Amino acid sequence: MFIPLYILIPVLILAAFALAERILLPGLRVVVRRKVRRLVDDLNERLRLRLQPFKLTRKRIVEQMLVHDPEVAQAAKEYREAKGLTWDEVTNLVRAYAREIVPRFNVYLYYRPSHWVARHIARFLYRVRVSFLDTRAVAAVDTESSIIFVMNHRSNFDYLLVGYIVARISAVSYAVGEWARVWPLDTLIRRMGGYFVRRNASDPLYRKVLERYVQLSTESGVTQGIFPEGRLTRDGRLQEPRLGLLNYVLKRFDPAGPRDLIFVPVGLNYDRVFEDRTQTFAIAGTRPRASAMGAAAVTLRFVGKNLWLLVRGRLHRFGVACVNFGVPLSIKKYIEGLGKDFRWMPPDEYRAEVLRLGTVLMAEIARAVPVTPVSLVSRVLLRLANGAVAEEDLEAEVGREIAGLQERGATLSHPRSPAAKLVKLGVRMLVLRRLVTRTEAGLLVHPDERVLLAYYANSIAHLLEG
């Protein structure tokens, strides 16, 4: 019996799909799950902070936990009454918010290709340096506690740099701004455990869903990373903290509970920040805010230029990228010293205490910010640059600046190097970027680049002020 091709081919295609769906895909899922389980078991033996079950829970299950959470349900009821909506409309809105917030963590992606890529990119672009203000205090942190790394926000590269460094300890879930909600970056961030936070969100129902997700993560011992400043610094200085996420994690903290809540301050600094010109243009007002297409064009031009330098063998690394871990702060001990439980404070007193703690954490982050050659040389050049600066004079002044920083307990990226080496490294970067010109009379700061030098000098200004 002859079967026409126009019938045979669709039948064969459908049969292949059925075979894959019923036999091949289930078997493949079993193999993948076994590999993931083995990876998780291996990581939990090697990492100081174990991967908590909540972090590995399927996204859909966590979404349902939020939808049926009693506090979210109460907020949904009040929202429905205030807005005049039906239950179905409010429930769909809660589901949409939960779907937007909850990540889809993929442990294999985080610890295999992503970690490899992050390590090689970081080492290719920078000389990465890691230090500790108090090694013993960091080593003594209770591994069953909920750990939150709190950091200054210098660059969007912070996510990759800290994620790569901290991956030796645990997988970190970041609170990420709306800037990253573009495909395929948003999918990658969710797979890496990051969750998105709307800036200045006024919707009370959205805030309640976000609050409960952060609280569930904290109570489950998930390691998190928070940037209290909430956005990149425009002028290079540290900014005032935004207290939304800090408020969420403290509101329900039980000092008698099984887990402590420990904040680990982290200071970040770079010899070169990718977004430096964008930020300083915003301050100076010399260029209008770029559109998404304009920003993409600038990024592609930057990448293309550096790829061309790489092909020609003229690409230099962007100096040092420093990560300095400060002294951990235990909230159980903090509450013990305070003599009050955050949960039972009146609203005004609670807000005042959260602000106070936020100020304490920002002070600890400020103390941990490391000094890089470019930040140090930029600060001294701006002070001396009424004309050409002789390198001998620059070296002598940098030496005095280093002595002042060391007296105040600041962390240097090259703690054992003499002033001459720091000057050499800093000047080299500034000359390569044409911010400074080397002449027979000495070093000349380009008049149009003083704002950019101030951006780097401001990153360590707080260490020598006050």
N, C-alpha and C positions, 0 to 999 in steps of 0.2 A: 504494500500500500504506500503510495507516494504522499508525503506531507509537504505542502508548499513551504518555501523558505520564510515567507512573511509570517507564517504561523510557528514554524520550528524555532526560529531565532528568539522571539519573545518568550516562548515556553522554556527554552534553555536558560535565558537570562533570569526568569522568575525562579526556576529550579535552583540556579546558582545562589540567588538571594536567600531562598529558603534554607539551603544547605548551610550557608554562612550564618544565618540567624539562629538556626536550631542546633547546629553541631559545632561549627568553628568558633563563633564568637563566645558562647558559654565556656568552651574550653580555654580560649584565650583569656577570658576574664579570670578564671581560676588560676592560671599561670601568673598573670599580672598581680593578683591579690597576694599570692604566696610570696612573690618577689618583694612586694611592698612590706608585707609582714616581717620578712627576714631583714629588710633594710631598717625598719622601725626598731626591731629587737637589737640590731647591731648598733644603731645610733644611741639607743637608751643605755647601752653598756658603755659607750665611749663618751657621751656628752655629760657635762656636769649637771645640766638642767634637763631632766627627762622631757620628752614630747608628751604633753598631757592628752588624755583621751578626748577632751573637749575640742582641742585643736584638730584632731583627726576625725571628728564627727562629720558626717555628711552634711553638706550645705542645706539640703532640704529639711533635715531633721532640726537643725538649729533655727531655721526660719519658722518652723512649726512651734518650736519652744517659745519664740518671741511672739508669734501671733496669739498663742494661748496663755501668755504670761499674765498673771493677775493684775500687775501694775499697768501693763500695756492695755489690758482690757478696760480698766477703770479710765485710763486716759482716752481710749477710743470712745467710751460712753460719753464723757464730758465733751469731747470733740464733736460727736454726732449731735448732741443737744445744742452746742454753740453754733454749728454750721447748718443745722437743719437737714442733715443727710440721712439716708437709710443705712441700716446695718450692713447690707451688702456693699454699699459704696465705701463705708468706713473700713470694713474688713479687707476689701480689695486694696485700699490705700495702705493699710498696715502691711499687707503681704508685699506690696510694691516697695515699701521702705525697707522691709527685712531683706528682700531680694537684692536691693541696692547696697545694703550695708554688709551683709554676711559674705565673707570670702569663701572661695572654693580651694582650700589648701591642698597642694599636691606635694607630698614629702619627697617623692622621687625627683620631681622637677627642681625642688629647692636644693637638695643635697647632691644631685648629680650634674646635669648640664649647667644649671644656673650658678651654682657655687663655683664651678670650674671657670665659667665665663667671667663671673665677677672677680675672681682672683686674678685672672690673666689681664683683664682690662685695668684693674686698679694698679697692678705692678707694671703694666706697660706704660700707663700715663704718669704715674707718680712713683717716688720712692716712699713707700708706706712705712710709717713709724708708729709704734704702739708703746704707750707708757702708762704708769699707774702712780697716783699720788700716795697710795697706801696699799701695797701689794698684799699685806697680811689681812687687812680689813676686807678686801675683795675676796680673798681665798676663804675667809671665814663665813661668808654669806651662806645661810641655811638654804640648801638646794630644794627644800620642800616649800619655800616661800614663793609668793607671787612677785616676780622681778619686773620692774619697769625701768628701762633706760631712758633718761631724760637728757636731751641734747640741745645745743645751740644749732641754729639752722643757717649754715653758710652757703650751701649749694644743693641742688637736686641730686648731685652725686653722693650726698650724705647717705641716702638710702642704700646705695650699692656698697659704699665703703664700710659702713657700720655693719651691714648685713653680712658682708664677707668676713669681717673680723670676729663678730659675735657668733658666727656659725660654728666656731670651734666649741662654743659653750652651749648654745641652743638655737632654735629657730625663732626669729623675732617677728611679731605681728606689728606692722606699722599703721598708724593713722595717717592717711594720705589725702592731700587736698584735691579739689575738683580739677586742677590743672591736668591731672593724669588720666582723666576719664575720656580718653580717646582710644579707639581701636588701633592696633592690638595691645597697646600698653596697659589698658585697663584689665584685659583678660590675664595678662602676665602677672600683674600686681596681685590680683585676686588669687591666682594659683600659688603665689608666693606667700599668701597669708595676710596680705594687706587689706585694710578696709577703708572705704572712702568716707570723708567727712565734709559735709557742705559748709562752706564758710558763711558765717553770720546767718545761719538758718533760724528763721523766726517761727516756723511751724511747730507748735508744742507736741503734736503727735510724732513728728519725725524725731524731735529731740528725745522723747521718751523711749522710742524704739532704739535709738543709738545708745542712750544711757543704759538700758537694760543689757544690750549686747556687750558693752564695755564692762559692766559689772559682772555678767556671767563669765566672761573671759578671765577677769581678774580673780574671781572667787574659785575658778577652776585651775588656777596656777599657770595660765598661759603667759609666756614671756612677751612683753610688749615694748615698743619703742615710741616715745612721744617727743615732739618738738614743742615745748611750752610757748615759744614765740608765735607759733601758728603760721608763719610765712618767712620767706627769705629776708634777710636784712638788706635794707636799701643803701645805707651809708657805711656798712661794715661794723657798726656798733651793735652790742646786744640790745634787744628790745624788751619791753615790758611783757610779762607772761600773760597769756590768755588762759583762763582757768576752767574752761568748760570740761575737758576730759579729766582734769585733776579733781574737779568737783564730783564727777560721776564716780570715780574709784573710791573717794573718801566717804561719800554719803552713806554707804551701807557697810563700811568696814567694821568688823567686830573684833576688838582687841583681845577678846577671850576665845576667838575662833582658832581652828587648827593651823591656819596659815598666817604667817606674817606678811606684810606688804612692804617691800624694800625698793626704794628709789636709788638707782645708781647714776650719779651725774656723769656726763661724758662731754668733754670739750673737744671741738673739732676746729682745725685750721688748715689752710692750704697756702702754698706759694702762688697758686693761680686758681681762681674760681672761674668756671666757664661763663657764668652769667654776670661777671663783674661789670661789663660795659652796659648791659641792659639795665642793671640796677642803678648805676651812677647816672645814666642818661635820664632815668625816671626822676632822680633827685635834682639834676641840673635843669631838667625841662628843655633840653636841647633837641630832643627827638620825640615825636608823638608816639603813643603806645602802639606797638605793632599788632596787626591782626594775626589770626592763627596762621594764615598762609604766609604772611610776612615773617613770622617767627620761624616757621618751617624752612623758609628760604634762607634765612640767616644761619640756621643750624646746618643745613645742607652745604652752604658755602663754607662754613667753618670746617666741617668734616672733609669736604673736598680739598680744601687748602692743605689740611694736615696730611691727608692721604698722598697728595702730590709731593709734599716735603718728605714723607716716608719713602716714596718710590725713589726720590733723588738722594736718599741717605742723609737728609739734612734735618730730620725731625728730632727734636730734643724733648725729653720728658719735662713735664710741667712742674718741676721742683718736688717738694715734699708734701705729703698729705699726712697729717698727724691726728691720731686718736688717743686721747688721754683720759683714763678712767679715774674719776674722783672717789671720794670716801662715801660708801653706801649709807643711806639713811633708813633706819628701821622705824616704821610708823608705830609699831607696838611700843617701842621705847620712847618715841616722840610723844605719844598720848600719855604714857606713864609720867613723863616729865611735865606735860601740860596739866595733868590731873583732871582731864575732862574727856568724855567720849563724844566724837563728832556726831554720832547718831542722835544724841539727846540735846544738842545745843539749840537755842532759839535761832530762827533764820538769820537775823542780823549778826549775831555772834558767830554763827557758822560761816557766813560769807567772809567776815573779818578774819577768822582763823584760816580759812582756805587761802585767802590773799596773803596772809602772813607766811604760811607754808610755801606758797608759790614763790614768794620773795626769797625765802631761805634756799629753795632749790635753785633759783636763778643765780644766787650768790655762789653756790657750790659749783654750778656749771661755769660761771665766770672765772672762778679760781682754777678750774681745770683746763681752761682754754690754753693750748700750747703756743709758744712763740716760734714762728718760722723765720728763716733768713729774710724773706721778702718783706714781711710785716715789720721786722726790726729795722732793716735798712731804709724802708720807706719812711718810717717815723723820724729817723735821724736826718735823712735828706731834706724832708720838708722843714725841719727846724733850722737847717744850715743853709738851705738853697736860696740865698739872695743873689748868687752868681755861681760860678764854677766852684765845685767842692773838691779839694785834693783828697785822694784816696787815703793818704796818711791821716788827715784830719778826720775823715769819716771813720777810719778804723779806731782811732783813739776815742771818739765819741761813742761809737758802738760798744767799745769795751766798758765805758762808764755806764752805759745803759744796761748792759748785761749784769754788771755788779748790782745795780739798783733792783733789777728783776729778781736776781738770786736772793737778795736780802728779803724780798717780799714773798719768797717761796714759789715763784713762777716756774713752770716747766718749759725747758728749752728743747727744741727738736733735735739739737746737737749738743747735749749737755757737757760733753768732754772736749768740744772743739774750741780752739782759740777764736778771738774776735776776727782775726784776719781771714779765717776760713769762712765764717758766717758772712762777712762782707763780700768775699769772692763769690759765694753762692748767690747771695741776694742781688748783687750788681749784675752778675751774669744773666739772671732771669730778666731784670729790668731792661738791660741793654738789648737782649734778644727780642723783647716786645716793643722796643723803640720808645719806651717811656722815659728813658735816660740815655743821653749821648755821652760817649767818652771823647774828650778833646784833650789837647796838649795842656790846657790850663786845669783840667780836672773833669769832674762829672757834672753835666748840665741836665736839669730836669726840664722836660718839654713843657712849655707853659700850658698847653691844652690838656696835659695828662696829670696835673696836680690833683684833680678830683679823684682820679683812679688811685694814685698813690695814697691819698687820704683814706680811701676805702680800705686798703690793706693796713695802714697804720692804725686805723680805728679798731681793728680786730683785737689789738692788745692794749688799747688806751686805758681800759679800766684797770689793768694790772699795775699801772703807774699813777693812777689818779686816786685822790681821796686818802 
